[in-house]
Amino acid sequence: MRDIFDAELAQLGHDLVAMSGRVERAITDAGVALLTADLTLAESVIAADVEIDAIERDLDERCVLLLAQQQPVATDLRIVVSALRMSATLERMGDLARHIAQVARGRYPRQAIPHGLSGTFTEMHDAAVRVARRTTTLLTNHELPLAESIEQDDDLLDELHEDTFAALLSGGWDGSIQEAVDVTLLGRYYERFGDHGVSIARRVTYLVTGVLSQELDRSAS
């Protein structure tokens, strides 16, 4: 009986890795679609989001069954509850990638990003992809130094997000109202993506160490 339970716990981990891999692909493709006005790529991200949602629903159903049938305690309980939290966070990250792709699709054939901010959003894209890639690796091997790297990239995304506000509020802004709205929304999407990566990093740290950070879910609120 214990062997079956252990196999079910291991499968939760495998599914989280698979889900994270799809999120990694989504944010990568969404950013490329945004920066290059690639309509086909944007639509593929939007369509693929249903797969991320489906994984979350299946994973959550199995977590609830494990809680009801196995009544896990101690470390086992921590694993199941953490899987529930992380699947929800990954689903939100997938949604944010979809939102970015939707902006890219909505402005096609033009690029949504004004020329003067293309460098800033290229940096945001690169940082978000690193967050996604490191999240997938962290969920795979639980190497805690990766958690710190994710937090560092989140700090960078916060700084770049502030840069977008500075550009919008500067006297030199000459973009349209629609461009201002797009920049505001896109900056927020990328900033939140980083926050959710931090939430997973802290949850994995909790899984490994058993130490509950006081700010464990601050970034996901």
C-alpha positions as a printed Julia matrix, in Angstrom:
221×3 Matrix{Float64}:
  0.0    0.0     0.0
  2.81   2.38    0.85
  4.49   1.63   -2.48
  1.35   2.7    -4.33
  1.13   5.9    -2.29
  4.79   6.7    -2.95
  4.21   6.15   -6.67
  1.26   8.53   -6.58
  3.34  11.19   -4.81
  6.11  10.76   -7.38
  3.57  11.16  -10.19
  2.47  14.48   -8.72
  6.04  15.66   -9.03
  6.32  14.45  -12.61
  3.09  16.21  -13.55
  4.27  19.48  -12.02
  7.45  19.27  -14.07
  5.43  18.59  -17.22
  3.13  21.49  -16.45
  6.07  23.79  -15.82
  7.62  22.73  -19.11
  4.47  23.79  -20.93
  4.49  27.13  -19.11
  8.13  27.57  -20.11
  7.22  26.98  -23.74
  4.23  29.32  -23.46
  6.13  32.3   -22.05
  8.97  31.78  -24.52
  6.65  31.7   -27.54
  4.45  34.51  -26.23
  7.44  36.81  -25.84
  8.74  36.0   -29.31
  5.28  36.61  -30.76
  5.1   39.94  -28.96
  8.52  41.14  -30.05
  8.22  39.98  -33.67
  4.46  40.34  -34.33
  4.21  36.62  -35.09
  0.47  35.92  -35.33
  0.79  32.16  -35.78
  2.96  31.82  -32.7
  0.63  34.0   -30.63
 -2.36  31.9   -31.58
 -0.51  28.69  -30.75
  0.17  29.98  -27.22
 -3.47  30.91  -26.75
 -4.67  27.51  -27.99
 -2.16  25.56  -25.89
 -3.26  27.18  -22.62
 -6.15  24.73  -22.38
 -3.59  21.93  -22.02
 -2.03  23.64  -19.0
 -5.5   24.09  -17.5
 -6.29  20.42  -18.08
 -3.13  19.28  -16.29
 -4.02  21.49  -13.32
 -7.54  20.07  -13.06
 -6.32  16.47  -13.23
 -3.52  17.07  -10.75
 -5.82  18.84   -8.3
 -8.4   16.06   -8.46
 -5.74  13.49   -7.61
 -4.44  15.63   -4.76
 -7.92  15.87   -3.26
 -8.35  12.1    -3.57
 -5.02  11.5    -1.85
 -6.0   13.81    0.99
 -9.34  12.06    1.39
 -8.2    8.47    0.96
 -4.7    8.46    2.45
 -5.04  11.21    5.08
 -1.31  12.0     4.79
  0.63  13.59    7.63
  4.01  15.29    8.11
  6.15  15.25    4.94
  3.54  13.45    2.85
  0.94  16.08    3.7
  3.41  18.84    2.85
  4.01  17.29   -0.59
  0.32  17.02   -1.46
 -0.61  20.49   -0.24
  2.39  22.0    -1.98
  1.43  20.27   -5.22
 -2.04  21.81   -4.98
 -0.59  25.28   -4.44
  2.06  24.99   -7.14
 -0.31  23.66   -9.78
 -2.55  26.67   -9.23
  0.45  28.99   -9.5
  1.67  27.36  -12.7
 -1.83  27.69  -14.16
 -1.72  31.43  -13.46
  1.69  31.67  -15.11
  0.22  29.99  -18.18
 -2.62  32.51  -18.15
 -0.13  35.38  -18.07
  1.68  33.96  -21.09
 -1.69  33.7   -22.84
 -2.47  37.34  -21.98
  0.83  38.42  -23.56
  0.05  36.41  -26.67
 -3.41  37.94  -26.85
 -1.93  41.44  -26.87
  0.43  40.39  -29.66
 -2.49  38.95  -31.65
 -4.65  42.01  -31.04
 -2.08  44.4   -32.51
 -1.11  42.28  -35.52
  0.3   43.12  -38.05
  1.87  45.9   -35.95
  4.17  45.21  -33.02
  2.49  46.05  -29.73
  5.68  47.44  -28.2
  6.71  50.97  -29.16
 10.21  51.09  -30.63
 11.6   53.03  -27.68
 10.66  50.27  -25.24
 11.67  47.26  -27.33
 14.92  46.9   -25.39
 13.11  46.96  -22.04
 10.63  44.31  -23.1
 13.36  42.18  -24.63
 15.02  42.16  -21.2
 11.69  41.35  -19.54
 11.17  38.48  -21.98
 14.65  37.09  -21.31
 14.19  37.33  -17.53
 10.76  35.68  -17.65
 12.1   32.82  -19.77
 14.92  32.31  -17.24
 12.35  32.24  -14.42
 10.32  29.61  -16.29
 13.34  27.5   -17.23
 14.74  27.59  -13.7
 11.35  26.78  -12.24
 11.14  23.65  -14.37
 14.65  22.63  -13.34
 13.96  23.39   -9.67
 10.83  21.23   -9.72
 12.9   18.46  -11.3
 15.92  18.36   -9.01
 15.06  20.56   -5.98
 18.45  22.33   -6.16
 17.84  25.26   -3.83
 20.42  27.68   -5.34
 18.04  27.88   -8.29
 15.4   29.33   -5.98
 17.69  32.26   -5.23
 18.32  32.77   -8.95
 14.58  32.93   -9.57
 14.24  35.62   -6.92
 17.05  37.6    -8.56
 15.31  37.49  -11.92
 12.08  38.55  -10.24
 13.92  41.57   -8.8
 15.07  42.42  -12.32
 11.52  42.12  -13.65
 10.35  44.49  -10.9
 13.0   47.02  -11.92
 12.09  46.76  -15.6
  8.42  47.12  -14.71
  9.28  50.39  -12.97
 11.17  51.45  -16.09
  8.0   51.1   -18.15
  6.18  53.46  -15.78
  9.05  55.93  -15.96
  8.84  55.89  -19.74
  5.07  56.4   -19.73
  5.23  59.26  -17.26
  8.17  61.03  -18.85
  7.66  64.17  -20.85
  9.11  62.42  -23.86
  6.33  59.82  -24.24
  4.74  60.27  -27.65
  2.94  56.96  -28.04
 -0.78  56.48  -28.54
 -3.3   55.78  -25.79
 -3.53  52.17  -26.99
  0.25  51.79  -26.79
  0.21  53.2   -23.26
 -2.46  50.7   -22.24
 -0.55  47.82  -23.84
  2.72  48.8   -22.16
  0.98  49.07  -18.79
 -0.69  45.68  -19.11
  2.33  43.87  -20.54
  4.63  45.21  -17.86
  2.21  43.98  -15.23
  1.92  40.56  -16.84
  5.68  40.06  -16.83
  6.04  41.4   -13.29
  3.38  39.01  -12.02
  4.96  36.11  -13.9
  8.14  36.67  -11.9
  6.18  36.88   -8.65
  4.57  33.52   -9.3
  7.97  32.0   -10.07
  9.14  33.21   -6.66
  6.08  31.64   -5.03
  7.02  28.25   -6.48
 10.66  28.69   -5.53
  9.68  29.37   -1.92
  7.25  26.45   -1.92
  9.98  24.08   -3.13
 12.32  25.47   -0.47
  9.64  24.69    2.1
  9.29  21.16    0.73
 13.01  20.52    0.99
 13.78  22.24    4.3
 10.46  22.15    6.13
 10.99  25.81    6.98
  7.91  27.9     6.25
  8.8   31.37    5.0
  6.62  34.15    6.4
  6.41  35.47    2.84
  5.78  32.1     1.22
  2.63  33.15   -0.61
  3.08  36.92   -0.62
  4.06  36.9    -4.27
  1.0   34.92   -5.29
 -1.52  37.14   -3.56
